[in-house]
Amino acid sequence: MKCCGLLTDLRHPVPLKSVEVEVEVKDHVAMVISTLTYENKEDKPLEAVFVFPMPGDAAVCHFSATIGQKQIVAEVKEKQKAREEYDDALSSGQQAFLLEESDQSPDIFSMSVGSLRPEESASIRLEYVTELALQADDGLRFCLPAVLNPRYEPRDSTESGGPPASRVQVASVPSSLVPYSLSFSARVSSPRPVSKVESNCSLDPLQYLNAEKTQATVKLAAGHKFDRDVELLIYYKDAHQPTALVEAGQTSGTPGSLMGDPALMLSLYPEFPKDAMSSVASCGEFVFLLDRSGSMDCATNNLGKQKKETRISSARDTLLLLVKSLPMGCYFNIYSFGSSYEHIFPKSVEYSQKTIETALKTVEGMKANMGGTEILAPLKHIYKQPCIPSQPRQLFVFTDGEVGNTKELLNLVKKNSTSHRCFSFGIGEGASTALINGLAKEGGGHAQFITGADRMQPKAMQSLRFALQPAVVDISVKWDLPKKVSVNVLSPPITTLFQGQRSLIYAQLTGECPDAAKGCVTVKYSLAGRPSENKLHFSLRPTEDTGLTVHRLAARSLIRSLEMEEEVKDEAVKQKVVEISVQSGVSSTYTAFIAINKADGEAIQGPLVRRNVPAPMMMMACCPPPPRMAKCRSAPIQRMAGGGMFKSSAKIPNKLFAKKKMNMKGDCFMDAAAECDEEEVCEDVLPKEEPRNPLLQLVRLQQACGCWKLDNTLATVLGKTSQEMENSKPALVDKDVWATILALMWLHGFKKGAKNEWELLAMKAVQWVRAQKVQCGTECVEAGSALMGCSVKKEDLGL
């Protein structure tokens, strides 16, 4: 048989032919429908296995297969039972389809399509719902994960000691060689007008569907290369407002059950008093944890070849900005990790010129040369350090998120959530959404993703602003509902509130409720020692045509909470998760979707061969392939269909999850016509370091107290000579005050577009100038304007 297109290293065709994705966005919730088309071009019955990424917070709620004119809809069952039914069906010559979530990370799924006859096609439909994350600029972020990088699992991880059945094995291929196509379209609707939709991928023009512009569609342009996740940023015309959505229960559901009762989704956007938010904390223990594994040497994006900054170099620059923006009086330390970990100081030290010089000199020498991604050990070490009295601990974690022991990490963060807040940053394509979002959620902080053309520095500085906000404490939620209506809150208690950020509450409403009834929820909290509250009044009338979206998101929230409980190994907790999952039709760690074609027909005969469908990964794009990669393979697994005597000794579904090795062994896919020029790859993926930009040079020169020194180095950065700066200085002004005012004027005059990066360190500089009690501030600013050639007023500087 002559094969065309991309082949495995054994010259077998890849059975997945196309992926079609349709997204329906309603305000801040998305329903995603993915259709995967498989075709068996071989002369033997085929089993196709595809391990692929999903959003970590998605509620997978439908899985079905269509063969010819027949549709087989999957049921949710306990995972081991589903696996056994799948194996038994294939062994008896029936067709079966299995979808299951990884035991280690909820953002990895595997799909098994069993017993496709020669020349037979199958269309697989997968549906899930997810919330869209709110960004700093009020955009809503939707991400379709398209890149699945191998996940590193530590050798001594307590979760890796189980059988191979539970470990993730990823068949991967360079993103440029993905053998299947992707089509993507989105329909956006909201009560508010859609102002724009942006993406890191090429889009066809936005099409409005009505005159009010409250509905619009957008499509991915043809030719997507699978070199990045597909990201949409959706912007509405008006600011986000608190909302409440009541959804009627399932008509076939039992009253009093999760699916039978109405479900409520509250979206809260707390507004804090301005005077309380104007103050910035002058204390705290800031601990930075930086990933230095080999994958951090990848380029931060794949948008052209003109300039590719590496992840590690961007992280170094970000640490410089963060450290320089910290307030006097705080404590800090910097950890880095790979296969092992290091810390700059034995314990957190007080912020001073001496300590930040020591720290930044060490940071400047950091490289992505520490091997794997073993983040558990440094986290344990950090948590073992005693907290400093009156210095709230704030943890910042920077990683590309390619780890396999996600749940073990999140459990550790949750156990220590009362002693710190955790701010997480996912760097690059394919970063684990389950890890990055989970760290922030369990640690009461905020998550950020840096992909495409994003710069790390603005996002890190936004998180630092959150960390410096006065802590919101004593959060409570009070319900005011009609007498015959009771509420059962399904989501975890709110432990963190940030200005401008959304908090979600899911609840089940039980009892008799008149259509005209109203409800009220009050969120009470204490901010900067002052009691505050926000109220939301809402109608209890159910919204029509929601497709049980709220119920499924509520079920997902409850399932994730139970899975994260310390007693999750307890059989009773596991049984409760299975019960909720089966009742709601939403996937979980302990369940799987199983569909069997039980139609009368001839049993499929002959040996069944397995084909692993490759997922696109970016590691191939940042590291030259190891020698002889084309010979790195696993033998095909054969199984006799039609009830034959020969059967694999290990169940096929149980082999989907295997520990990732750093040499990326497993099924490797190579294009028979493509040859890799190693020198060309190295030149493209190991870019020369760009000279540090003037802004970062200026930041590096700032002293811990906030001032700048009048010297040759500062003059060079500002584009002047030392003589020019000396001659322009007003006679009665101190040299350091003059240097600091000039630095501030340069920032306001020439780097206004990057204000969100330097604003905090500029505030520190202004505080220092004010403390010097300068008498001729106006004269300084006028002289500075003349020297710098920019028009900046004294009030612009905050002086």
C-alpha positions in Angstrom: 0.0 0.0 0.0 1.4 3.4 -1.0 1.0 6.0 1.7 0.8 9.8 1.3 1.1 12.7 3.7 2.7 12.5 7.1 3.7 9.1 8.3 4.8 7.6 11.6 8.4 6.4 11.8 7.1 3.0 10.8 5.5 4.6 7.7 1.9 4.2 8.9 -0.6 6.9 8.0 -2.0 9.0 10.9 -5.7 8.3 11.2 -6.9 11.7 12.5 -7.7 13.9 9.4 -9.3 17.1 10.7 -10.4 19.0 13.8 -13.3 21.5 13.5 -14.0 23.8 16.5 -17.1 25.9 17.0 -17.3 28.3 20.0 -20.4 29.9 21.3 -19.5 32.8 23.7 -22.3 34.2 25.8 -21.0 37.1 27.8 -18.2 35.5 29.8 -19.0 31.8 29.3 -18.1 29.7 26.2 -19.6 26.5 24.9 -17.1 24.7 22.7 -17.9 21.9 20.2 -15.0 20.0 18.7 -15.5 17.6 15.8 -12.7 15.2 15.0 -12.7 13.2 11.9 -10.9 9.8 11.8 -10.3 7.7 8.7 -8.7 4.2 8.5 -6.6 4.1 5.3 -4.9 0.8 6.3 -5.9 -2.7 5.4 -6.4 -3.8 9.0 -8.9 -2.8 11.8 -7.5 0.2 13.6 -7.5 1.7 17.1 -6.5 5.4 17.2 -5.3 7.0 20.4 -5.0 10.8 20.8 -3.7 12.5 23.9 -4.5 16.2 23.7 -4.7 19.4 25.9 -7.9 21.0 27.3 -8.5 24.1 29.4 -7.9 23.0 33.0 -11.2 24.4 34.2 -13.4 23.1 31.4 -16.5 21.0 32.1 -16.5 18.3 29.5 -20.2 17.4 29.1 -20.7 15.5 25.8 -18.9 12.8 23.8 -20.4 11.0 20.8 -19.4 9.2 17.7 -21.1 9.1 14.3 -20.3 6.2 11.9 -22.2 6.3 8.7 -25.7 7.4 9.7 -25.6 6.0 13.2 -24.7 8.2 16.2 -23.5 6.6 19.5 -23.7 8.9 22.5 -21.3 8.2 25.3 -22.3 7.7 29.0 -20.3 8.8 32.0 -19.2 5.8 34.1 -16.6 5.0 36.8 -13.3 5.1 35.0 -12.1 1.6 35.6 -15.5 0.2 34.7 -15.4 2.3 31.5 -11.9 1.0 30.6 -13.0 -2.6 31.1 -16.1 -2.2 29.0 -14.0 -0.6 26.2 -11.5 -3.4 26.3 -14.2 -6.1 26.3 -16.0 -4.4 23.4 -12.9 -4.3 21.2 -12.0 -7.9 22.1 -15.4 -9.1 21.0 -15.2 -7.3 17.7 -17.4 -4.3 18.6 -16.7 -0.6 18.0 -16.0 1.5 21.2 -15.0 5.0 22.0 -13.4 6.2 25.3 -12.6 9.7 26.6 -10.8 10.1 29.9 -9.1 12.7 31.9 -5.5 12.3 33.1 -5.2 11.3 36.8 -2.4 13.8 37.3 -3.7 16.9 35.5 -7.2 17.9 34.5 -5.9 19.7 31.4 -4.9 16.5 29.6 -7.4 14.1 28.0 -7.0 11.0 26.0 -9.4 9.8 23.3 -9.5 6.2 22.1 -11.3 5.3 18.9 -11.5 1.6 18.6 -12.1 -0.9 15.8 -12.3 1.3 12.7 -12.7 -1.1 9.7 -10.5 -0.6 6.7 -11.7 2.5 4.7 -14.1 3.4 7.5 -14.5 6.9 8.9 -15.8 8.1 12.2 -16.8 11.6 13.3 -16.2 12.2 17.0 -18.0 15.1 18.8 -16.7 16.6 22.0 -18.4 19.4 23.9 -17.3 21.4 26.9 -18.2 24.7 28.7 -15.7 27.0 30.3 -15.5 30.5 31.9 -13.4 33.2 30.2 -10.7 34.7 32.3 -10.8 38.5 32.8 -7.7 40.4 31.7 -6.2 43.6 33.1 -7.5 45.6 30.1 -11.1 44.2 30.7 -10.7 41.8 27.8 -12.1 38.2 28.2 -9.6 35.5 27.2 -10.6 32.4 25.5 -7.8 29.8 24.8 -8.1 26.7 22.7 -5.1 24.7 23.7 -3.5 23.4 20.5 0.0 22.6 21.8 0.8 19.8 24.2 4.4 19.7 25.4 5.7 16.7 27.2 5.1 17.0 30.9 8.1 16.4 33.2 7.3 14.2 36.2 9.8 14.1 39.1 11.4 10.7 39.8 10.4 10.8 43.4 6.9 12.2 43.0 4.5 10.4 45.3 2.0 10.4 42.5 4.3 8.6 40.1 4.5 5.5 42.1 1.3 4.0 40.8 0.9 1.7 37.8 1.6 2.9 34.3 -2.1 3.2 33.8 -2.2 6.6 35.4 0.8 8.3 33.8 0.8 10.6 30.8 2.4 9.4 27.6 2.3 12.0 24.8 2.9 11.1 21.2 4.4 14.4 19.8 5.4 15.9 16.5 7.0 19.2 15.6 4.2 21.8 15.2 5.1 22.4 11.6 4.5 18.7 10.7 1.0 18.2 12.2 -0.8 15.9 9.9 -4.4 17.1 10.5 -6.1 20.4 9.8 -7.9 22.8 12.1 -10.9 25.0 11.3 -12.1 27.4 14.0 -15.1 29.8 14.3 -16.6 31.7 17.2 -20.0 33.4 17.7 -20.0 36.0 20.4 -23.2 37.4 21.9 -23.8 39.7 24.9 -26.3 42.3 26.2 -23.5 44.8 25.6 -22.0 45.6 22.2 -18.9 43.7 21.1 -16.3 46.3 20.4 -13.5 44.1 19.1 -12.0 40.6 19.0 -8.2 40.2 18.9 -6.1 37.0 18.5 -2.6 35.8 18.5 -3.5 34.0 15.2 -4.6 35.3 11.9 -8.4 35.9 11.8 -10.9 36.7 9.1 -12.6 40.1 9.6 -15.1 40.3 12.4 -18.7 40.1 11.1 -21.5 41.7 13.1 -24.9 40.0 12.9 -27.1 42.9 14.0 -27.2 46.7 14.1 -26.6 46.9 17.8 -23.4 44.9 17.4 -24.3 42.6 20.3 -23.7 39.6 18.2 -20.7 38.8 16.0 -18.8 36.0 14.4 -15.1 35.5 13.7 -13.1 32.7 12.0 -9.6 31.5 12.1 -7.8 32.3 8.8 -6.8 29.2 6.7 -3.4 27.7 7.2 -3.1 27.5 11.0 0.4 25.9 11.7 -0.3 24.5 15.2 2.7 26.5 16.4 0.7 28.2 19.2 -2.5 27.9 21.1 -5.5 29.7 19.6 -6.3 32.7 21.8 -9.2 35.1 21.5 -9.4 38.4 23.4 -13.0 39.6 23.4 -13.9 43.2 24.4 -17.3 44.6 25.2 -18.2 48.2 24.9 -19.3 48.8 28.5 -17.4 47.9 31.7 -18.2 44.5 33.3 -21.0 44.7 35.9 -22.1 42.2 38.6 -24.7 39.8 37.2 -26.8 36.8 38.3 -28.0 34.0 36.1 -30.7 31.6 37.3 -31.0 28.4 35.2 -34.0 26.1 35.4 -33.3 22.5 36.3 -33.4 19.5 34.0 -37.0 18.5 33.2 -36.1 14.9 33.8 -34.2 15.7 37.0 -35.3 14.8 40.5 -36.3 17.8 42.6 -33.8 18.3 45.4 -30.9 17.0 43.1 -28.2 19.1 41.6 -29.6 18.7 38.0 -33.2 18.8 39.0 -33.1 22.1 41.0 -32.4 25.6 39.5 -28.8 26.6 39.5 -27.4 30.1 40.1 -24.2 31.7 38.8 -23.2 35.0 40.4 -20.5 37.1 38.8 -19.2 39.7 41.2 -16.9 42.6 40.4 -16.1 44.2 43.8 -15.5 48.0 43.9 -13.3 49.1 46.8 -13.2 52.6 48.3 -10.7 54.8 46.3 -8.9 56.1 49.4 -8.3 52.6 50.6 -6.8 51.6 47.2 -4.6 54.7 46.9 -2.2 53.3 49.6 0.5 50.8 48.7 1.8 48.3 51.2 5.2 49.1 52.6 5.7 45.6 54.1 5.6 42.0 53.0 7.8 39.0 52.3 8.2 38.6 48.5 9.5 35.2 47.4 10.2 34.7 43.7 10.4 31.2 42.2 11.9 31.0 38.7 11.8 28.0 36.4 15.3 27.3 34.9 14.6 24.0 33.2 15.9 23.4 29.7 12.6 24.4 28.1 12.9 27.9 29.4 15.5 28.5 26.7 12.7 28.4 24.1 11.7 31.6 22.3 8.8 33.3 24.1 6.8 33.4 20.8 6.9 32.1 17.2 5.7 35.2 15.5 8.3 35.6 12.8 12.0 35.4 12.9 13.1 39.0 13.3 13.4 39.0 17.1 13.0 36.1 19.4 13.5 36.7 23.1 14.0 33.5 25.2 11.7 32.8 28.1 14.6 32.9 30.6 15.9 36.2 29.4 12.4 37.7 29.6 12.1 36.3 33.1 15.4 37.9 34.1 14.2 41.3 32.9 10.9 40.8 34.8 12.7 39.9 38.0 14.7 43.2 37.7 11.5 45.2 37.4 9.8 43.4 40.3 12.8 43.7 42.6 13.3 47.4 41.9 9.6 48.0 42.5 9.5 46.5 45.9 8.9 48.9 48.8 11.5 49.8 51.4 10.8 47.9 54.6 9.9 44.6 53.0 11.8 41.3 52.8 12.5 39.2 49.8 14.3 36.1 48.4 14.7 34.5 44.9 14.6 30.8 44.2 15.3 29.0 41.0 14.7 25.4 40.1 15.2 22.6 37.5 16.1 19.1 38.5 17.3 20.7 41.7 16.8 24.1 43.2 18.8 27.1 44.5 18.1 30.2 46.6 20.1 33.4 46.7 19.8 33.9 50.4 19.4 31.1 53.1 16.3 32.9 54.2 14.4 36.1 53.2 16.4 39.2 53.8 15.5 42.8 54.4 15.3 45.0 51.3 18.4 47.2 51.0 20.8 48.4 48.4 23.3 45.7 49.4 20.8 42.8 49.2 19.2 43.8 45.9 22.7 44.2 44.3 23.6 40.7 45.4 20.3 39.4 44.1 20.4 41.1 40.8 24.0 40.1 40.0 22.9 36.5 40.6 19.8 36.9 38.5 21.8 38.3 35.6 23.8 35.1 35.4 20.8 32.7 35.5 20.4 30.4 32.5 18.0 27.7 31.5 20.5 25.0 32.4 19.0 23.2 35.4 17.5 20.2 33.7 13.9 19.1 34.5 10.9 20.9 36.1 10.9 19.7 39.7 9.0 22.5 41.4 7.7 20.4 44.4 11.0 20.4 46.4 11.5 24.2 46.3 7.9 24.8 47.2 8.3 22.5 50.2 11.4 24.4 51.3 9.7 27.8 51.0 6.7 26.6 53.1 9.1 25.2 55.8 10.6 28.7 56.3 8.9 30.5 59.2 6.8 33.5 58.2 8.1 36.9 59.3 5.9 38.7 61.8 3.9 41.6 60.2 5.3 40.7 56.7 2.6 38.9 54.7 4.2 36.3 52.4 3.6 36.7 48.7 4.9 34.0 46.3 5.5 34.6 42.6 6.0 31.5 40.5 7.3 31.7 36.9 7.2 28.5 34.9 6.4 27.1 31.4 4.2 24.7 33.3 5.4 21.5 31.7 5.0 19.3 34.8 3.2 15.9 35.3 2.5 16.0 39.1 0.0 18.9 38.9 -2.4 17.7 41.6 0.4 17.0 44.1 1.6 20.5 43.7 -1.8 22.0 44.1 -2.5 20.0 47.2 0.7 21.4 48.7 -0.2 25.0 47.9 -3.7 24.5 49.3 -2.4 23.1 52.6 -0.3 26.3 53.0 -2.9 28.7 51.7 -3.4 30.4 55.1 0.2 31.5 55.3 0.7 33.2 51.8 -0.8 34.3 48.5 0.5 32.8 45.3 0.7 34.6 42.0 1.5 32.4 39.0 2.8 33.0 35.5 2.5 30.5 32.6 5.2 31.2 30.0 4.9 30.2 26.4 2.6 28.0 24.3 1.4 24.8 26.0 1.8 25.9 29.6 -0.4 23.8 31.8 -3.6 25.8 32.5 -4.5 23.4 35.3 -1.2 24.2 37.0 -1.0 28.0 36.5 -4.7 28.6 37.3 -4.6 26.1 40.1 -1.6 27.7 41.9 -3.4 31.0 42.0 -6.7 29.6 42.9 -5.5 27.5 45.8 -3.0 30.2 46.9 -5.5 33.0 46.8 -3.6 35.0 44.2 -3.9 35.7 40.5 -2.8 33.8 37.4 -1.3 35.3 34.2 -0.4 33.7 30.8 2.3 35.0 28.6 1.8 33.8 25.0 2.3 35.0 21.5 3.5 38.7 21.4 2.7 39.2 25.1 5.4 40.8 27.2 5.9 39.3 30.6 6.8 42.5 32.4 3.4 44.3 32.3 1.5 41.2 33.5 4.0 40.6 36.3 3.7 44.3 37.4 -0.1 44.0 37.5 0.2 41.0 39.8 2.6 43.0 42.0 0.0 45.7 42.3 -2.5 43.1 43.5 0.1 41.9 46.0 0.7 45.4 47.3 -3.0 46.1 47.6 -4.3 46.1 51.2 -5.4 42.5 52.0 -9.1 41.9 51.9 -10.0 39.8 55.0 -13.0 38.4 56.8 -14.9 37.7 53.6 -18.4 36.4 54.1 -21.5 36.0 51.8 -25.0 36.6 53.1 -28.1 35.5 51.2 -31.5 37.1 51.3 -34.1 34.8 49.6 -37.8 34.2 49.8 -38.9 32.1 52.8 -39.5 28.8 51.0 -36.2 29.0 49.0 -32.9 27.7 50.4 -29.5 27.9 48.9 -26.7 25.3 48.7 -23.4 26.9 47.7 -21.5 24.6 45.3 -18.3 26.6 44.8 -15.5 27.0 47.3 -15.7 29.9 49.7 -14.3 33.2 48.4 -10.9 33.7 50.1 -9.5 36.5 47.9 -10.9 39.7 46.3 -9.0 42.0 44.0 -10.0 45.4 42.6 -11.5 44.9 39.1 -11.3 41.1 39.2 -14.3 38.8 38.9 -15.3 36.3 41.6 -17.8 33.6 40.8 -20.3 31.8 43.0 -22.3 28.7 42.0 -25.3 27.6 44.0 -28.2 25.3 44.0 -31.7 26.8 44.8 -34.1 24.4 46.5 -37.8 25.0 47.3 -40.8 26.7 45.7 -40.0 30.0 44.1 -42.6 32.3 42.4 -41.4 33.7 39.0 -41.6 37.3 40.2 -39.5 36.6 43.3 -36.3 38.5 44.0 -33.1 37.6 45.8 -30.1 39.5 47.2 -26.6 38.5 48.0 -24.3 40.6 50.1 -20.5 40.2 50.1 -19.0 41.6 53.3 -15.3 42.1 54.0 -12.7 44.2 55.7 -10.3 46.3 53.8 -7.5 48.3 55.4 -9.3 47.9 58.7 -12.5 49.2 57.4 -15.7 47.1 57.1 -17.2 47.2 53.5 -19.8 45.4 51.6 -21.2 45.0 48.0 -24.8 44.0 47.3 -26.4 42.5 44.2 -30.1 42.2 43.8 -31.3 39.7 41.2 -34.4 38.0 39.8 -35.1 34.4 40.6 -36.9 33.9 37.3 -35.0 31.2 35.3 -33.4 32.1 32.0 -34.4 30.1 29.0 -32.3 28.3 26.4 -29.1 28.1 28.5 -28.5 24.4 27.6 -27.7 23.5 31.3 -24.5 25.5 31.0 -24.7 26.9 34.6 -25.5 23.4 36.0 -22.5 21.9 34.3 -20.1 24.6 35.4 -21.5 24.3 39.0 -21.0 20.5 38.9 -17.5 21.0 37.6 -16.8 23.5 40.4 -18.1 21.0 43.0 -16.2 18.1 41.5 -12.9 20.0 41.5 -13.4 21.1 45.1 -14.0 17.5 46.2 -11.0 16.2 44.2 -8.8 18.7 45.9 -9.9 17.7 49.4 -7.1 16.3 51.6 -9.3 13.2 52.1 -9.6 12.7 48.4 -8.1 9.2 48.7 -11.1 8.4 50.9 -13.5 6.0 49.1 -16.6 8.0 50.3 -15.3 11.2 48.7 -14.4 9.3 45.5 -17.9 7.8 45.4 -19.4 11.3 45.8 -17.4 12.6 42.9 -18.4 9.7 40.7 -22.1 10.2 41.7 -22.0 13.9 40.8 -20.1 13.3 37.6 -22.5 10.6 36.4 -25.6 12.6 37.4 -24.4 15.8 35.7 -22.7 14.2 32.7 -19.5 16.1 33.5 -16.1 14.4 33.5 -13.9 13.9 36.5 -10.7 12.2 37.5 -12.6 9.1 38.6 -14.9 8.8 35.6 -14.7 8.5 31.8 -17.0 8.7 28.8 -17.7 5.4 27.2 -19.7 4.7 24.0 -20.1 1.2 22.4 -21.7 0.5 19.1 -24.0 -2.4 20.0 -25.9 -2.5 16.7 -26.3 -5.9 15.2 -23.7 -6.5 12.7 -20.7 -8.7 11.8 -17.9 -8.7 14.4 -14.7 -7.0 13.2 -12.2 -9.7 12.4 -8.4 -9.7 12.3 -5.6 -8.2 14.4 -6.3 -4.7 15.8 -3.4 -2.3 15.5 -3.0 0.8 17.6 -1.9 4.2 16.1 -1.0 7.1 18.5 -2.1 10.4 17.0 0.6 13.0 17.5 -0.2 16.2 19.4 1.8 19.4 18.3 4.5 20.4 20.7 6.8 23.4 20.9 9.9 21.7 22.5 10.9 20.5 19.1 10.9 24.2 18.0 13.3 25.3 20.7 15.7 22.3 20.9 17.4 20.5 18.0 16.2 16.9 17.8 18.4 14.4 19.5 20.5 12.2 17.2 18.7 9.2 15.7 15.3 10.5 16.8 13.7 8.8 13.8 14.5 5.5 15.4 12.9 6.3 18.7 9.6 4.4 18.7 7.3 2.0 20.4 6.2 -1.2 18.7 2.6 -1.3 17.6 0.3 -3.1 20.0 -1.7 -5.8 18.4 -4.9 -7.3 19.7 -7.1 -9.9 18.0 -10.5 -8.5 17.2 -13.6 -10.7 16.9 -13.0 -12.6 20.1 -9.7 -14.1 19.1 -7.3 -15.6 21.5 -4.5 -13.0 21.2 -5.0 -10.0 23.5 -2.5 -7.5 24.8 -1.4 -8.3 28.4 -2.0 -4.7 29.4 -5.3 -3.0 28.7 -4.9 -0.4 26.0 -6.6 2.5 27.8 -4.4 1.9 30.8 -1.3 2.6 28.7 -2.4 6.0 27.6 -0.7 7.6 30.6 3.0 6.9 31.1 5.8 8.9 32.8 7.6 11.5 30.6 11.3 11.1 30.3 13.5 14.1 29.5 14.8 12.5 26.3 11.2 12.6 25.0 11.1 8.9 24.2 7.8 7.5 23.0 6.2 7.5 19.6 8.1 10.0 17.4 6.7 11.2 14.0 8.9 12.2 11.1 7.9 13.4 7.6 9.5 11.1 5.2 10.2 14.0 2.8 11.5 16.4 5.4 15.0 16.6 6.7 16.1 18.8 9.5 19.1 21.0 9.0 20.5 21.1 12.5 22.6 24.2 11.9 19.6 26.1 10.6 17.4 25.0 13.5 20.0 26.1 16.0 20.4 29.5 14.4 16.6 30.0 14.5 15.9 28.8 18.0 18.9 30.0 19.9 18.7 33.7 19.2 21.4 36.1 20.1 20.6 38.1 23.1 19.4 41.6 22.3 21.1 44.5 24.0 19.1 45.6 27.1 16.7 48.4 26.2 17.2 51.9 27.8 14.2 51.5 30.1 15.7 48.4 31.8 19.1 50.1 31.9 17.5 53.0 33.8 15.6 50.6 36.1 18.9 48.8 36.9 20.5 52.1 38.0 17.8 53.0 40.5 18.8 52.7 44.2 16.8 50.7 46.7 15.5 53.8 48.3 14.1 55.0 45.0 16.7 57.6 43.9 19.2 57.7 41.1 22.8 58.8 41.3 24.2 61.6 39.0 26.9 59.8 37.1 28.2 58.9 33.6 26.1 55.7 33.3 22.8 57.6 34.0 23.8 60.3 31.5 24.4 57.7 28.8 21.0 56.1 29.4 19.3 59.5 29.2 21.2 60.4 26.0 23.1 63.2 27.6 26.7 63.9 28.8 27.6 64.3 32.4 28.7 67.8 31.7 25.3 68.7 30.2 23.6 67.3 33.3 25.9 69.1 35.7 25.6 72.4 33.9 21.8 72.3 33.8 21.4 71.6 37.5 19.8 74.4 39.6 22.4 75.7 42.0 20.6 74.8 45.3 19.5 71.3 44.2 21.2 68.2 45.5 22.8 66.0 42.8 20.8 62.9 43.6 17.5 64.9 43.6 18.4 66.4 40.3 19.3 62.9 38.8 16.0 61.4 40.2 13.9 64.2 38.7 15.6 63.8 35.3 15.0 60.0 35.4 11.3 60.6 36.2 11.0 63.1 33.4 12.5 60.7 31.0 10.1 58.0 32.0 7.1 60.4 31.6 8.4 62.0 28.5 9.7 59.1 26.5 8.3 55.9 28.0 4.7 56.8 28.8 3.5 53.8 26.8 5.2 51.5 29.3 3.9 53.3 32.4 2.4 50.1 33.8 5.9 48.7 34.0 7.6 51.6 35.7 4.8 53.1 37.7 5.5 51.5 41.0 9.3 52.3 41.0 8.4 55.8 39.9 6.1 56.1 43.0 9.0 55.1 45.1 11.2 57.7 43.5 8.6 60.4 44.1 8.3 59.4 47.8 12.1 59.7 48.1 12.1 63.2 46.5 9.3 64.4 48.7 11.2 63.2 51.8 14.1 65.4 50.8 11.8 68.5 51.2 13.0 70.1 47.9 12.2 73.8 47.9 12.7 74.5 44.2 10.8 71.7 42.5 9.3 73.9 39.9 12.7 75.2 38.9 14.0 71.7 38.6 11.2 70.6 36.3 11.6 73.6 34.1 15.4 73.1 33.8 14.8 69.4 33.2 12.3 70.1 30.4 14.8 72.3 28.7 17.6 69.7 29.0 15.6 66.7 28.1 13.6 68.3 25.3 10.3 67.1 26.6 7.3 68.9 28.1 6.6 67.4 31.5 4.8 69.3 34.3 5.5 69.1 38.0 2.1 67.7 38.7 2.6 65.0 36.0 5.5 63.7 38.1 3.4 63.7 41.3 5.6 66.3 42.9 
